[in-house]
Amino acid sequence: MLDSSTRHKRKGIGSIVTRWIEQCRRSGYAAVEPDNLDFFTRSRHLLTRSDNLALARLLGRQAHTSGLAFAQKNLEGVTSRERERAGFDFAVAEECQVYSECAAYTSVYGRHVLEI
């Protein structure tokens, strides 16, 4: 679990993940997604949704700077405003039909949802 609780810690995480994003760009990828955006739900209240969305915003800017699309993954209920602020271009949802969550994704992303 990554500690996204402060701006300083998010910058530290961002400096590492930026290298991975750049490696993806150099390898010819079209998009990246920061897995486990929802890990705050398993942190026993040590992290918050806003901490993780702030980290996503940092990573989304880097992805776009690198020319890559940026995907949201596995955080049902992201609002249109949160999507815009974080820079998410599309969503990846694991088994959203099984958990009856697909509408939460499509209401924000329309047809730009990949269910895996």
C-alpha positions in Angstrom: 0.0 0.0 0.0 1.4 3.4 -0.9 1.1 6.2 1.6 -0.5 9.1 -0.2 -1.4 11.0 2.9 0.8 14.1 2.4 1.9 16.2 -0.6 5.6 15.3 0.2 4.8 11.5 0.1 2.8 11.9 -3.1 5.7 13.6 -4.7 8.0 10.8 -3.7 5.6 8.2 -5.1 5.2 10.3 -8.2 9.0 10.5 -8.8 9.1 6.7 -8.9 6.0 6.1 -10.9 7.0 8.8 -13.4 9.9 6.6 -14.4 7.5 3.7 -15.0 5.2 5.9 -17.1 8.2 7.1 -19.2 9.2 3.4 -19.7 5.7 2.7 -20.9 5.9 5.6 -23.3 9.2 4.4 -24.7 7.8 0.9 -25.0 5.0 2.1 -27.2 2.1 1.9 -24.8 -1.0 4.1 -25.4 -2.2 4.4 -21.9 -1.5 3.7 -18.2 -3.6 3.1 -15.2 -2.6 3.5 -11.5 -3.9 0.3 -10.0 -5.4 0.3 -6.5 -6.7 3.8 -6.5 -9.2 2.3 -4.0 -6.6 1.2 -1.5 -7.7 3.9 0.9 -10.8 1.7 1.5 -8.5 -1.0 3.0 -6.2 1.4 5.0 -8.3 1.4 8.2 -8.8 5.2 7.8 -5.1 5.9 7.5 -5.6 7.2 4.0 -8.5 9.1 2.4 -10.2 9.2 -0.9 -8.9 12.8 -1.5 -5.3 11.6 -0.8 -5.6 9.0 -3.4 -7.3 11.3 -5.9 -4.5 13.9 -5.3 -2.0 11.2 -6.2 -4.0 10.3 -9.3 -4.0 13.9 -10.3 -0.2 14.0 -10.1 0.1 10.8 -12.1 -2.5 11.9 -14.6 -0.5 15.0 -15.4 2.6 13.0 -16.0 0.8 10.5 -18.2 -0.6 13.3 -20.3 2.8 15.0 -20.4 4.2 11.8 -21.7 1.5 11.6 -24.4 -0.4 8.7 -22.8 -4.0 8.3 -22.0 -4.8 7.8 -18.2 -7.3 5.4 -16.9 -9.1 5.1 -13.6 -9.4 1.6 -12.2 -11.5 0.1 -9.5 -13.0 3.0 -7.7 -16.7 2.9 -8.2 -18.4 6.3 -7.7 -15.8 8.7 -9.1 -17.7 11.9 -10.0 -17.4 13.8 -13.2 -15.6 16.6 -11.3 -13.1 14.1 -9.8 -12.6 12.5 -13.2 -11.8 15.9 -14.7 -9.5 17.0 -11.9 -7.5 13.7 -11.9 -7.3 13.7 -15.7 -8.9 10.3 -16.3 -9.6 9.6 -19.9 -11.4 6.3 -19.4 -12.1 3.6 -16.8 -11.1 0.0 -16.3 -13.5 -1.9 -14.0 -12.9 -5.5 -12.8 -16.1 -7.5 -12.8 -18.4 -4.5 -12.5 -21.3 -6.6 -13.6 -20.7 -9.1 -10.8 -20.8 -6.3 -8.2 -23.6 -4.3 -10.0 -21.2 -1.3 -10.4 -21.1 -0.8 -14.1 -23.7 2.0 -14.1 -21.5 4.0 -11.7 -18.7 3.9 -14.3 -20.8 4.5 -17.4 -22.6 7.4 -15.8 -19.3 9.2 -15.7 -17.4 7.7 -18.7 -20.1 6.7 -21.1 -18.8 4.2 -23.5 -15.2 4.7 -22.3 -15.3 1.8 -19.8 -13.4 -1.4 -20.2 -14.7 -4.3 -18.0 -12.1 -7.0 -17.4 
